[in-house]
Amino acid sequence: MKRLTSLTLLVLSALAVTACGLRGNLDRPDPLWGEPQAAEDDASE
């Protein structure tokens, strides 16, 4: 029984951690090499 409780706690903790993160629009970084492609979002700004 103790093993099942530990496993359940571990799985629930893993699910809680995966729910954390950035929200909203993410900015796409520039490429490491080469010229960046013109994006439609950049044209509207």
MARBA-983400 format. One record per residue (C-alpha): residue number from 1; y, z, x. Coordinates in steps of 0.001 Angstrom, whole numbers, always signed. Each point is the difference from the previous one (the first is absolute). Layout:
<nuvex k="NUM" y="Y" z="Z" x="X"/>
...
//
This chain:
<nuvex k="1" y="+0" z="+0" x="+0"/>
<nuvex k="2" y="+2360" z="+827" x="+2846"/>
<nuvex k="3" y="-656" z="-3419" x="+1508"/>
<nuvex k="4" y="+894" z="-1774" x="-3275"/>
<nuvex k="5" y="+3229" z="+2010" x="-304"/>
<nuvex k="6" y="+977" z="-858" x="+3576"/>
<nuvex k="7" y="-722" z="-3679" x="-548"/>
<nuvex k="8" y="+2005" z="-47" x="-3229"/>
<nuvex k="9" y="+2937" z="+1712" x="+1697"/>
<nuvex k="10" y="-149" z="-2472" x="+2891"/>
<nuvex k="11" y="-31" z="-3020" x="-2330"/>
<nuvex k="12" y="+2868" z="+1334" x="-2124"/>
<nuvex k="13" y="+2037" z="+750" x="+3131"/>
<nuvex k="14" y="-573" z="-3516" x="+1299"/>
<nuvex k="15" y="+1135" z="-1480" x="-3307"/>
<nuvex k="16" y="+3123" z="+2173" x="-6"/>
<nuvex k="17" y="+949" z="-1110" x="+3516"/>
<nuvex k="18" y="-453" z="-3688" x="-828"/>
<nuvex k="19" y="+2433" z="+383" x="-2906"/>
<nuvex k="20" y="+2818" z="+864" x="+2436"/>
<nuvex k="21" y="+2087" z="-2801" x="+1418"/>
<nuvex k="22" y="+3159" z="-2041" x="-216"/>
<nuvex k="23" y="+1214" z="-1058" x="-3394"/>
<nuvex k="24" y="+2335" z="-2774" x="-1065"/>
<nuvex k="25" y="+760" z="-3244" x="+1754"/>
<nuvex k="26" y="-1131" z="-228" x="+3595"/>
<nuvex k="27" y="+1975" z="-2007" x="+2549"/>
<nuvex k="28" y="-2011" z="-2620" x="+1824"/>
<nuvex k="29" y="+446" z="+375" x="+3767"/>
<nuvex k="30" y="+1037" z="-2925" x="+2184"/>
<nuvex k="31" y="-2845" z="-1856" x="+1705"/>
<nuvex k="32" y="-963" z="+1073" x="+3499"/>
<nuvex k="33" y="+536" z="-3548" x="+1287"/>
<nuvex k="34" y="+1531" z="-3193" x="-1362"/>
<nuvex k="35" y="+2814" z="-470" x="-2463"/>
<nuvex k="36" y="-180" z="+1812" x="-3327"/>
<nuvex k="37" y="-561" z="-2228" x="-3010"/>
<nuvex k="38" y="+2843" z="-187" x="-2492"/>
<nuvex k="39" y="-883" z="+2223" x="-2933"/>
<nuvex k="40" y="+1179" z="-510" x="-3553"/>
<nuvex k="41" y="+1259" z="+3605" x="-69"/>
<nuvex k="42" y="+2294" z="-613" x="+2985"/>
<nuvex k="43" y="+1652" z="-2954" x="-1741"/>
<nuvex k="44" y="+1030" z="+2141" x="-2985"/>
<nuvex k="45" y="+1779" z="+2622" x="+2109"/>
//
